[in-house]
Amino acid sequence: MDIDIDLPTCIQARFKSETGEETGSPLDLPLNITKDQLSLICNALLQEEDKPFLFFVNETEIITTLKDALDCNKLNSEVVVDIIYQQQAVFKVRPVTRCTSSIPGHAEAVISTNFSPCGKHLASGSGDTTVRFWDINTQTPLHVCKGHTNWVLCISWSPDGLKLASACKQGRIMLWDPITGNQVGKTMIGHKQWITALAWEPYLRNPECRKLASSSKDGDCRIWDTLTGNTILNLSGHSKAVTGVKWGGTGLIYTSSQDRTIKVWRAEDGILCRTLEGHAHWVNTMALSTDYILRTGPFHPILDKKDPSDDKKILQQRALERYEQTCQQNSERLVSGSDDFTLFLWIPEKEKRPLARMTGHQQLINDVKFSPDSRVIASASFDKSVKLWEAATGKFITTLRGHVQAVYMVAWSADSRLLLSSSADSTLKVWNMKTKKLELDLPGHADEVYAVDWSPDGAYVASGGKDKVLKLWQH
């Protein structure tokens, strides 16, 4: 026989931000209140208009009503329930669904492909020693840049989007003008072995976009004055090859190495601040929680439809405001991935010890990226999977399975709602972050896909790989 127990119809609840700040006083809320009604209250409390939110109670997302997310049998009318709200991106990126162009041109594998910070230009680097610019509107080749005498291993746009740096297996760095395709300035020569990564000084630090950092197999990281072509500082301290370099928003440079460490340097004078230890094998890849905001700098690719002003001071202020918004409570976080199958989460400005050690991958980790809203970390591994982790704590969320060979790279959509992965199995896959399931399978490449990038405005995906073809994908 069923016994009816009188369950409360209302509870006391208070809204809290994900960083723990209380918003307003506790309220009496009916249990059947819907997510949309919670949004109205939250917007009113925050004095916002129509901002989209996610709500969680005891780590359970409120999808329909508050009652559905609560364990009603354990409700205590005396206790105030915390409703945690997370603001979502106002704009929405639509998933790419089809390949709109396969553009031949490169004579060897496409190793890297990258959209400019404002999303208007696209470049790629290849084993054929050239850098190429592509016209996104007509989806045709624009310029072929010749000058390197060996494989172009990495490319990087200056934060103002006016220059592209490329680095090759010979250890040389060149700058290119995307409008003319001509070389800018002198070739930067100094590294004794090939270059593994490039990182520009962020726009919010200096809108002149002159300084560039490069990491190399020779064990050094160099900071260049791109105007004169000279080395300003040589950061030497690693005992083996430097695998990556990141230039953070607070004036710190982070380098990862095959010596199993990450070093934190002061960019202005090259002083070593601290060494982060913990990995048991080569550190392959790093990501900063501020990567997206540092990449797009003064350009918000979707909300800023107006042309950016020419006043560098105004643009620098805008870049700084966007950065501070992303970094509100916490300092920059760094995540590192290694050949030891693990990831570490660090607060490198403050701590030598990791915040979390993230285990679960069965093979080496090849790529790692924070979502643009800096809430989720995605890691790609040779174990054919992509794993998702909570960016604040390093807590494991889920494994995305579907690829049948090694996953090489991941790329996020600008609104953090979709994730793209590229693999040795010749496919790209789009994953939905709400359902944590496969949204779309994008076959089309004839061989391994090494490089992928989602344009900062969300309109295009570019991919390239062993089949020498650059592909553009759209909704």
C-alpha positions in Angstrom: 0.0 0.0 0.0 1.4 3.4 -1.0 1.8 5.9 1.8 1.6 9.6 0.9 4.2 11.6 2.6 3.7 15.3 2.6 6.6 16.7 0.8 7.3 20.4 1.0 6.2 22.5 -2.0 8.6 25.3 -1.3 12.2 25.5 -0.2 14.5 28.3 0.9 17.2 28.8 -1.7 20.0 31.3 -2.5 21.8 32.0 -5.8 25.6 31.7 -5.8 28.1 32.3 -8.5 30.4 29.4 -9.5 33.2 31.2 -7.5 31.0 31.1 -4.4 29.8 34.7 -4.1 26.2 35.0 -2.8 23.8 36.9 -5.0 20.9 38.5 -3.1 19.2 37.1 0.1 17.7 33.6 0.4 14.3 33.3 -1.3 11.3 31.0 -0.9 11.1 29.1 -4.2 8.4 26.6 -5.3 9.8 23.2 -6.1 8.1 23.3 -9.5 9.9 26.4 -10.6 11.4 26.0 -14.1 14.8 26.7 -15.4 13.5 29.6 -17.4 11.9 31.2 -14.3 15.2 30.8 -12.4 16.9 32.6 -15.3 14.4 35.5 -14.9 15.1 35.8 -11.2 18.9 35.5 -11.6 18.9 38.2 -14.3 16.9 40.4 -12.1 19.2 39.9 -9.1 22.3 40.6 -11.2 20.5 43.5 -13.0 21.2 41.9 -16.3 19.0 41.5 -19.3 18.2 38.1 -20.9 21.6 36.5 -20.2 21.6 32.7 -20.5 22.5 30.7 -17.4 23.0 27.1 -16.4 21.9 26.2 -12.8 23.2 23.4 -10.6 22.1 22.1 -7.2 24.4 19.7 -5.4 26.3 19.3 -8.7 23.2 18.2 -10.6 22.1 20.5 -13.5 18.6 21.8 -13.3 17.3 20.9 -16.8 13.5 21.1 -16.3 12.4 22.1 -12.8 14.1 22.5 -9.4 12.2 19.5 -8.1 13.6 17.1 -10.7 17.2 18.0 -9.7 16.7 17.6 -6.0 16.4 14.4 -3.9 13.0 15.3 -2.4 13.1 12.7 0.2 16.1 14.3 1.8 14.7 17.8 1.8 14.9 19.8 5.0 12.8 22.9 5.0 15.1 24.4 7.6 18.2 24.3 5.3 18.9 26.9 2.7 19.7 25.2 -0.7 22.5 26.7 -2.8 21.7 27.2 -6.5 24.9 27.7 -8.4 24.6 29.7 -11.6 27.0 29.7 -14.6 26.6 32.3 -17.3 26.7 31.0 -20.8 28.0 32.7 -23.9 25.3 35.1 -25.3 26.1 34.1 -28.9 25.7 30.6 -30.3 28.1 28.9 -32.8 26.3 26.5 -35.2 28.0 23.1 -35.7 30.0 22.8 -38.9 28.2 20.1 -41.0 29.8 19.9 -44.4 33.0 20.4 -46.2 32.6 23.4 -48.5 36.1 23.3 -50.1 39.0 21.0 -50.5 41.8 23.3 -51.6 44.9 21.7 -53.1 48.1 23.6 -53.2 50.6 22.2 -50.7 53.0 19.6 -52.1 53.5 17.9 -48.8 51.5 17.3 -45.5 49.8 20.3 -44.0 51.3 20.5 -40.5 49.5 23.5 -39.1 46.6 25.7 -39.9 45.4 28.8 -38.1 42.8 31.6 -38.4 43.9 35.2 -37.5 42.6 36.7 -34.2 39.7 38.5 -35.9 38.9 35.4 -38.0 39.2 37.1 -41.4 42.5 35.5 -42.5 43.6 31.9 -42.7 47.2 30.5 -43.0 48.8 27.1 -43.1 52.3 25.7 -42.9 53.5 22.5 -44.6 56.3 20.0 -45.1 56.8 21.5 -48.6 58.7 24.4 -46.9 56.0 27.0 -47.8 53.4 29.0 -45.8 50.2 29.7 -47.6 47.4 32.2 -47.1 43.9 31.3 -48.2 41.0 33.5 -49.2 38.1 32.5 -46.9 35.4 34.3 -48.9 36.3 32.7 -52.3 37.8 29.6 -50.7 40.8 29.7 -53.0 44.6 30.0 -52.5 45.7 33.6 -52.0 49.5 33.7 -51.5 52.4 31.2 -51.5 55.2 32.3 -49.2 58.6 30.9 -50.1 61.7 31.4 -48.0 62.1 28.5 -45.6 64.4 25.7 -46.8 62.9 23.0 -44.6 59.6 21.8 -43.2 57.4 24.6 -41.7 56.7 23.2 -38.3 54.6 26.0 -36.6 52.9 29.3 -37.4 51.5 32.0 -35.2 49.5 35.2 -35.8 50.5 38.4 -34.1 47.8 39.5 -31.7 46.8 42.5 -34.0 46.4 40.0 -36.9 48.7 42.1 -39.1 51.6 39.6 -39.3 52.1 35.8 -39.3 55.3 34.2 -37.9 56.4 30.9 -39.2 59.2 28.6 -38.0 61.0 25.7 -39.6 63.0 22.6 -39.1 66.1 24.7 -39.9 65.5 26.8 -36.8 64.6 29.9 -38.7 61.7 32.3 -38.1 60.1 34.5 -40.8 57.3 37.0 -40.7 54.7 37.5 -43.5 52.2 40.1 -44.5 48.8 38.4 -45.0 47.6 41.1 -47.5 50.6 40.9 -49.9 52.1 37.6 -49.0 55.6 39.2 -48.8 58.2 38.7 -46.1 58.3 41.4 -43.4 61.6 42.3 -41.8 64.6 40.0 -41.5 64.7 36.2 -41.0 65.4 35.5 -37.4 68.4 33.2 -37.0 69.8 31.9 -33.7 68.3 28.5 -32.8 70.7 25.6 -33.4 67.9 23.0 -34.0 64.3 23.0 -35.1 61.6 25.2 -33.5 58.8 23.5 -31.7 56.4 26.4 -30.8 55.9 30.2 -31.1 54.1 32.7 -28.8 53.6 36.4 -29.2 53.5 38.9 -26.4 49.8 39.4 -25.6 48.1 42.6 -26.9 47.1 43.6 -23.4 50.8 43.8 -22.5 51.9 45.7 -25.5 49.8 46.7 -28.6 52.9 47.2 -30.7 53.1 43.4 -31.2 56.9 43.4 -31.5 58.0 40.6 -29.2 57.9 36.9 -30.1 59.0 33.9 -28.1 60.2 30.6 -29.7 61.0 27.3 -28.2 63.4 24.8 -29.8 64.8 21.3 -29.7 68.1 22.9 -28.8 66.9 23.3 -25.2 66.5 27.1 -25.3 63.6 29.6 -25.6 64.4 32.9 -27.2 62.6 36.2 -27.1 62.9 38.2 -30.3 62.4 41.8 -31.3 60.6 41.1 -34.6 61.4 44.6 -35.8 65.1 44.3 -35.7 65.2 40.5 -36.0 67.5 40.2 -33.0 67.3 38.0 -29.9 66.4 40.1 -26.8 66.7 37.3 -24.3 67.8 33.7 -24.3 66.0 31.6 -21.7 68.2 28.7 -21.1 67.8 26.3 -18.2 66.1 23.2 -19.6 68.4 20.2 -20.0 66.6 18.8 -23.0 64.4 19.9 -25.9 61.8 22.6 -25.2 58.5 21.3 -26.5 56.3 24.3 -26.1 56.1 28.0 -25.1 53.1 30.1 -23.8 53.2 33.8 -23.1 50.7 34.6 -20.3 48.7 37.7 -19.6 50.6 38.7 -16.5 54.0 38.9 -18.1 55.1 35.4 -17.4 56.4 32.9 -20.0 55.9 29.2 -19.6 58.1 26.6 -21.3 57.6 22.8 -21.3 60.4 20.3 -22.0 61.5 16.8 -22.6 63.4 17.2 -19.3 59.9 16.5 -17.6 59.6 20.0 -16.2 57.8 23.3 -17.0 59.7 26.5 -16.2 58.1 29.8 -15.4 60.1 32.9 -16.5 59.6 36.6 -16.1 59.3 38.0 -19.7 60.8 41.4 -19.0 64.2 40.2 -17.7 64.2 36.4 -18.3 64.5 35.6 -14.6 63.4 32.0 -13.8 60.6 32.3 -11.2 60.0 28.6 -10.6 60.2 25.1 -12.0 57.1 22.9 -12.0 57.9 19.3 -11.5 55.8 16.2 -11.3 55.6 14.6 -14.8 57.5 11.3 -15.1 58.2 11.7 -18.9 58.4 14.3 -21.6 55.9 17.2 -21.3 54.3 17.4 -24.8 51.6 20.0 -24.6 50.4 22.9 -22.5 47.4 25.2 -22.4 46.4 28.3 -20.5 43.0 29.0 -19.2 43.3 32.4 -20.9 44.4 31.1 -24.3 41.3 32.1 -26.2 41.1 35.5 -24.6 44.8 36.1 -25.3 44.4 34.9 -28.9 41.5 37.2 -29.7 42.7 40.1 -27.6 40.9 43.3 -28.5 38.6 41.5 -31.1 35.5 39.9 -29.8 34.7 38.0 -33.0 31.0 37.9 -32.5 29.9 40.7 -30.3 32.1 43.4 -31.9 30.6 43.7 -35.3 31.9 47.3 -35.6 35.4 47.7 -37.0 38.0 47.9 -34.3 39.3 51.4 -33.6 42.7 52.4 -34.8 43.6 53.7 -31.4 45.9 51.1 -29.9 45.3 52.5 -26.4 41.5 51.8 -26.7 42.1 48.4 -28.2 44.7 47.6 -25.4 42.1 48.6 -22.8 39.5 46.4 -24.4 41.9 43.4 -24.5 42.7 44.0 -20.8 39.0 44.2 -19.8 38.3 40.9 -21.6 41.2 39.3 -19.9 40.3 40.5 -16.4 36.7 39.2 -17.0 38.0 35.7 -17.7 40.5 35.8 -14.8 38.1 37.3 -12.3 38.8 35.3 -9.1 41.7 33.1 -10.0 45.0 33.6 -11.6 45.8 32.0 -14.9 45.7 28.3 -14.8 48.0 26.0 -16.8 47.4 22.4 -17.8 50.2 20.2 -19.1 50.0 16.8 -20.9 52.8 14.3 -21.1 54.1 11.0 -22.5 53.5 9.6 -19.0 49.7 9.5 -19.9 48.8 12.1 -17.2 47.8 15.8 -17.1 48.7 18.2 -14.3 46.7 21.4 -13.4 48.8 24.3 -12.1 48.4 27.8 -10.8 51.9 28.7 -12.0 52.0 32.3 -10.9 51.7 31.2 -7.2 52.4 27.5 -6.7 55.1 25.0 -7.5 52.9 22.2 -6.6 50.1 21.0 -8.9 46.5 21.7 -8.1 45.5 18.3 -9.5 47.0 15.2 -11.2 44.6 13.9 -13.9 44.9 10.2 -14.8 42.9 7.9 -17.0 44.5 8.1 -20.5 46.1 4.9 -21.6 48.6 6.4 -23.9 50.6 9.6 -24.5 48.7 12.9 -24.5 49.1 14.9 -27.7 47.0 18.0 -27.2 45.1 19.8 -24.5 42.9 22.9 -24.6 40.8 25.0 -22.2 37.3 25.9 -23.4 37.0 29.6 -24.2 34.9 30.2 -21.1 37.8 28.4 -19.2 35.4 26.0 -17.5 36.4 22.7 -19.2 39.6 21.1 -20.3 39.7 18.7 -23.3 42.7 16.3 -23.8 43.5 14.3 -26.9 45.5 11.1 -26.7 47.0 8.3 -28.8 44.6 6.0 -26.9 41.9 7.1 -29.5 39.9 9.1 -26.9 39.2 12.6 -25.9 38.7 13.2 -22.2 36.9 16.2 -20.5 37.9 17.6 -17.1 36.6 20.3 -14.8 39.0 23.3 -15.3 38.7 24.5 -11.7 39.5 21.3 -10.0 40.9 18.8 -12.6 38.0 16.5 -11.8 37.3 13.9 -14.5 34.0 14.5 -16.4 33.7 12.0 -19.2 35.5 10.2 -22.1 34.5 10.9 -25.7 34.9 7.7 -27.8 34.4 7.3 -31.5 37.8 7.7 -33.2 39.4 4.4 -34.2 43.0 5.7 -34.2 45.1 8.3 -32.3 43.5 11.7 -31.7 45.9 14.4 -32.7 44.2 17.7 -31.9 41.2 19.3 -30.4 39.6 22.8 -31.1 36.7 24.5 -29.3 33.9 26.6 -30.7 34.0 30.2 -29.5 30.9 29.7 -27.3 32.4 26.6 -25.6 29.3 24.5 -26.6 31.0 22.3 -29.2 34.4 20.5 -29.4 36.2 19.3 -32.5 38.7 16.5 -32.7 41.0 15.4 -35.5 42.6 12.0 -35.8 44.9 9.6 -37.6 41.7 7.8 -38.7 41.2 10.6 -41.3 38.1 12.0 -39.7 37.1 15.1 -37.8 34.4 14.7 -35.1 32.2 17.4 -33.5 31.1 16.7 -29.9 28.1 18.4 -28.2 29.1 19.6 -24.7 25.5 19.5 -23.4 24.9 15.9 -24.2 28.6 14.9 -24.1 27.9 12.9 -27.2 29.0 12.8 -30.8 27.1 15.5 -32.8 28.6 15.0 -36.2 31.1 12.8 -38.0 33.1 14.6 -40.7 34.9 12.2 -43.0 36.5 13.5 -46.2 40.2 13.6 -45.7 42.1 10.8 -47.4 44.7 10.3 -44.7 45.7 11.4 -41.1 44.4 14.8 -40.0 47.3 16.6 -38.3 46.0 20.2 -38.0 42.6 21.7 -37.2 41.4 25.2 -36.2 37.9 26.7 -35.5 37.8 30.3 -36.5 37.3 32.7 -33.5 34.0 33.9 -34.9 32.7 30.3 -35.2 31.9 30.4 -38.9 34.6 28.1 -40.3 36.7 25.1 -39.5 40.0 24.5 -41.4 41.7 21.2 -41.4 44.8 19.7 -43.0 47.0 16.7 -42.9 48.9 13.9 -44.7 46.7 14.1 -47.8 48.2 17.7 -48.5 44.7 19.2 -48.9 43.3 22.1 -46.9 39.6 21.6 -46.2 37.2 24.3 -45.1 34.0 23.2 -43.2 30.9 25.3 -42.6 27.4 25.0 -41.2 
